[in-house]
Amino acid sequence: MSSSTAAETLINGAARIIRGKREFLELFTASVLAGGHVLIEDNPGLGKTTVAKTFARLIAADDGGPLLFKRIQFTPDLLPYDITGVDVFDPESRSFRFVPGPVLANIVLADEINRTTPKVQSALLEVMAERQVTIGAATHYPPEPFFVIATQNPIESEGTFPLPAAQLDRFMMRLSLGYPDRDTELSILEDNPAEGALKELEPVISRGEFLELRKAAAELFCHGALKEAVADIIRDTRTHRGLILGASPRAALHFLEAAKARALVKGRGYVTDEDLAALAAPVLEHRLRLRDPRASGENLIREICLARIGALRTI
């Protein structure tokens, strides 16, 4: 199975459950193929949790079953070791043994991540950035593939703790599902795929094929002029008068990696300027801080991106 065919198979499998959201699924798939974590910010009841459950079922583990999936329901009373795991004393062996936390899984759903304290949110920082968890003097590693899917509700502020900039910067993309159209909603009413079809969903690609997809995405060709455009767009966010916090070098790497993965998802063997235009807002908007909170971050980013792409096309 070719890389483009495998990516298409993965998206089509997800579309059986997440209906009428092709663009969202392409962006989401591009993010996980690039090795990135995803923050899904949307209103309640739109399928944020279902997305994570769906992708966990679509990739087969080495034993033929689905990948190891863990869900963490974030609440104000959660503690860091509830996420990472803890050393407990075993009276029989008179030694400590490590009890792994839910973060040491292939796919981790951090549900309503902004409902817990910054101290607990920070328990995810190490594993999201370095793919490891340090408990005492020992280091533990999650299995591969590994990615975090976090959700948050943007319409409620009571009892929530906004994610700090360091946490947001570790998410490759921030995405939104949005409401379905009328025909899609009728289809959902007909058979409720999140309750019915999801339970019967079988893996469509193996773990090995998924890792090969990641490798193919990382090795995809990107012209030097487009890499320069990525660097210039990132630098423009640091000097734009409408921004008080620009994008980091990590954001630049995520931008390029996501562009390569999107090109693969689209069936191409090379990155185009259209990939940059489509990804600028999902990859960069959540990392920036606006001088005027009433302004549109998405519009500002598109303005910066299109100016650089326009200059590129005149060369």
N, C-alpha and C positions, 0 to 999 in steps of 0.2 A: 504494500500500500504506500503510495507516494505521500510526501508531507502535506501537500495541499488537500489530497483526498482524506487523509486522516483528520486534518483540522475540520474539514467540511463534515465528516462523519460525527465528530464530537459536537459541533454546533447543531446539526440536525437532530441528534439525540436529545440535546437540551431543549430544543424547540418543541419537542413533544409535550413538555411540561410547561416551559416558560413561553407562552404563545404570543405571537404578534410583536415580539421584541427582538427582531433580527439584529438591528444595529447594536443594541445593548449586549447581546450574546457575542457578537464579533469583538467588541471592545473588551468584554470580560475574558473571553478566550485568549485574546492577544496578551492581556496582562498576565494570566497564569502561565502561558507559554513562554513569556519573557522572564518568568521566575519572580513575578511581583505579587504583592498583596493588594487586596481590593477593599475599599471602603464604600459601602452602598448606603447612601443617604436618601431616605424617602419616607413618605407618609406610611402610617400603619396599614397592614393588610394588602400590600401590593406584591408580595412574593419574595421579599428579601431573604428570608430564611429558606424558602423553597429553592432558591438558586443554589445555595451551598449544598443542600441535601441532594439536589439533582446531579451536580458535578461530582459529588462523592460516589455516586452510583455508576457513573458513566465510565470510570477508569478502573480496570480490573487489577487487583493485587496479584502477586505471584502465585497465590493459591487458587486463583480464579474468582474469588469473591471481590466485593468492592474494596476500595482503599479504606484505611482506618480513618474514621470521621468522628470528631468530638465537638460537642457544643458547650460553650460556656455562657450561661445566662448572667450577665453582669448586673450586680445589685450593689447598693451602698455598703452592705456588710461583708462583701467579698474581701478575702485577704490574698496577698501575693502568692503564698504557697498553695492556695486553692487552684492556682493556674499552673505554676511551675512544677509542683510536687514538693516532697519534703522527706528528710531522713527521719526514720522512726526507729526506736530502740526495740530490738528483738530479744526478749529475755531468755529464750532458749539458746541462741548462739552468743548471747552477751555482746552483741555488736549492732551497729546501725545498718539498716538497709534502706535503700531509696525506693520510695513509692512515687512513680511518675505521675505528673499532673496531666490534664487534658491537652496541654499545649504540645506534648510530644506525640502528635498524631500527624497523618499526612495532610488532612484538611481540617482546619480549626475554624469553627464559627464563633466569633466573638459577638454575641447578640446584645444589642443595645449597649455598646461599649462606653457610651458617655454617661451611663447611669452608675458608674463606680468612681471611686476617688482617684486622683492623679497617681497616688502611690501604687495602686493596683494596676492602673493603666500602664505604668512604667515597667511592670513585670513582663510585659510583652516586648519591650524594646530590644533586649539582647537577642531573643530568639528570632525576631523579625529581621534584624539587621545581620546577625552573624550565624544564624541557624544552629544555635547552641543555647543550653541553659546551664548556668553554674550554680550548684548548690554546695555550700561549704567549699571543700577543696576539690570536688569532683565536677567534671563537665559531662553533660549528657546531650545527645544529639537526636533531633527528630528524624524520622525516616524520610526518604526521598520518594516521590516529590513531596515538598512541604510548602503550603501557603495558607495565609490567614485571610478569611473573609469576615470583615467587621460590618456591623450595621448600626445605624443611629437614626433617630427620629428628629427631623429638623424643626418640628412645629411646637415642641414643648421645651421649656427651659427650667421648670420647677423640678428639683431633684436631679438635675443633670450637672455634669462637670465637663466643660469644653475640653476637647483634646488639645494638649500642648503642641507647639510647633514641631518639637522633636519627634513626637508620635506621628503627626500628620505626614511628616517628610518621609516616613518609612512605607507609606502606602503608595504604590505605583500610580494608581488611579482612584479617583472618586467618581462613582457612577450613580445614576438614578434610573429607576425603571419607568416611572410615570404611569398614568392610568391607561388601561387598555382601550382600544376602540370598541365600537358597538358589537361588531361581528365576533371579535375575540372574547368579549365579555359573555356573549351568548354561548360560545363554545365552552367557556369555563363553567357556566351555569348547567350546561348539558351533562358534563361528567366529572367536574371537580378534579382536575388532574393532580393536584397536590395531595389528595387523599386516595385516589384510585390508581391512576397510571403510574405515579411515582413509586408505589410499593412494588409494582411489577417491572420497573425499569431495570434492564440488564446492561452490564458494561458493553461498550461499543469499541473500545480500544484497550490494549493491555498497558500495564505500567511501563514496560520496555518501549512500546511504541510512543507513549507520551513523553518519555525522557528523550527519545530520538527526535521528536518534534521540537522539544526545547533546544536541543543541540542544533537542529537545522535552522531554527529562528535566530540563534546567537551567531551563526556563521553566514547569515544572509548578506548579500552585497549591499553596501550603502556608499554612494559616490562621495568623494571628499568635499564637494561643494555643499552637499546636504548636511554633512557633519559640521561644516562651518556655519551653516544656517542655524543648526541646533545651538551651537555655542553662542552665536550672536543673539538669538532669541532669549536665551538664559541671561546673558549679560544685559540685555535691554530691560529685563524685569528689575534689575538692581539699580538702574539709573532713571527709570520712568518716574515722572513727577507725581503720578497717581498712586504710587506704591511706597510703603515704608519698610517692607520686607520683601526682598527678591528671592529668586529660586537658588537652590544650593547646587554644588557639583553633583550630588547624588541625584537631584532632579534632572540634570543634563544626561546622566547615564540612563536613568529610567526612560527619558524621552526617546533616546536613540534605541534602546532595547525594545521599547513598545512599538516603535515605528517598524523595526525589523519583523517583529512578531505579527503586526497587522498586515504587512505586505505578504507574509506567508499565509495568513488567514484568507486574504483576498486572492490567493493563487498565483502570486508573483514571486519571482526570484530576486527582486531588487526593491529598494525603497524609492518612493516618489515624494514630491512635495505635497501631494494630496494626503499622504499618511501624516505628515507633520501638521497640516491644517486640521485634520480630523482629531488628532490626539492632543493638541496644545491645551485645550480647556480641561479635559479629563485628567491629564498628567500634572498640570501646573496650577490650576486655580486654587486648590485646597492648600497649597504651600505658601501662597502669597498673602500679604496683609495690605488692605486698601487704606489709603489716607482718608478717603471719604467712604464710610461704611454703607452709604446709600447707593454708591456706584455699583455697576455691574462688573464683577471680576471677569466673567466669561467674555463680555464684549471687549474689555481692555486687552485681554490676552489674544483674542482673535485679531485685534487691531495691530498688535506687535508682530504676531506671526505672519499675517498677510503682507505687512510692509516688508518683511525680510524675504518672503517668498516672491513678492513682486520684484524686488531688487535682483533676486536670483534669476528670474525669467528674462531679465534685460541683458544678462551677460551673454 
